[in-house]
Amino acid sequence: MTSHLPAAPAIARRDIETAAARILPHIRRTPILDLPAASLGASCAVALKLEQMQVSGSFKARGAFNALLQSGAREVIAASGGNHGAAVAHAAGALGLRAEIYVPAIAAASKVARIREAGATVVQGGATYAEAFAASEARRAETGAASVHAYDQPEVLAGQGTVAREFEADSPGLTHVLVAVGGGGLIGGMAAWFAGGPVRLVAVEPEGCPTFHEARRAGAPVDAPVGGLAADSLGARRVGGLMFGLAREAVEASVLVTDDAIREAQRRLWSAARVVAEPGGATALAALLSGAWTPPPGARVGVLVCGGNCDPGSVAG
């Protein structure tokens, strides 16, 4: 995986504008749900961006379509803990391409099933995302197929950045947006959009997967532990170098949350709004509800619900 820091930003707002136009026919403009503080038991009102309603069940479809629409390939190979694989499989199917997805052993069975349902070939690629990625790269070298990285590729970052473009347009006046971080493609793309503006980003990670938290402390991407409730979607071994070069300026705070806080955020999303979020999708909200991050006075807070690929019974039951 890429670990160096680029000399210049990997992408800029103009790349995100271009990506938004390119992927427009293929994705959904997901809604904003404004909730008062009392409904969630939060310390402030919250604007939820419901990306769990995106095609393939997460924001990942944005980057997958943006990359594949520029690839010119007939076959694509990717490695994924689930959501990226589902997104690449969905995008490949929609564009008439063959897809081969390498999954780690930690991938949730429901997410692997979703990849297969989209028509992709699924290959077991090792115990962790890093091992699955290495296996996918070896296969790509053999076949010459296109590769779509889950988070460390400019086209993917630009696609994910379209989330921020929509959020800003549809919920004007935000001061802070809370975003879950795994490998960092989402927050990196959003950082490129918000760079130099009034919106500040708060990076939220599970205690068991502190990749950006450790990178921020070290001043560069470093290996971090992978484990816990949300490891199947947020369990990258380290954040991408491209992402880190973008996010280190725009991210105001990096906070960690417990698995119990994530479960509670899932429950409250369901009870207050009938929103089904996977653990990774509820991680950002967990920071606000648990007090891991406290909004400053007068803050207008947005929270990204980034995915919903889970068994609804695990949330509503």
WOWO-V264545 format. One record per helix or strand of 3 or more residues. SS is the DSSP state (A for helix, B for strand). FROM is the first residue (numbers start at 1). LEN is the number of residues. If there is no record, write none. Layout:
<<SS & FROM & LEN> <SS & FROM & LEN>>
This chain:
<<A & 13 & 11> <B & 32 & 4> <A & 37 & 4> <B & 46 & 5> <A & 51 & 3> <A & 55 & 3> <A & 60 & 12> <B & 75 & 6> <A & 83 & 13> <B & 98 & 6> <A & 109 & 9> <B & 121 & 4> <A & 129 & 15> <A & 154 & 17> <B & 176 & 5> <A & 185 & 10> <B & 200 & 7> <A & 211 & 8> <A & 231 & 4> <A & 241 & 10> <B & 251 & 7> <A & 259 & 15> <A & 279 & 12> <B & 301 & 5> <A & 312 & 5>>
